[in-house]
């Protein structure tokens, strides 16, 4: 389990790096990271699984930025349900 403690208790996600889930690891590494309270609570309680746990880094990049195909098209965006 992730070792990150919140007001809702210990995070229920599986730990991946340094004893933290990928969501909390990224939140400690990124200086500009801001938690969305509604989403954060659901992640901590195990109601939602962060997309970074399911999608590869290439898919996450394509989700937010698309990917140039060098002919004017962009890669179809992945959908996270």
Secondary structure, DSSP 8 states (H G I E B T S, - for coil): ----EETTEE--S---BTTB-HHHHHHHH-TT----HHHHHHHHTTSS--HHHHS-HHHHHHHHH--B-SSS-B-------
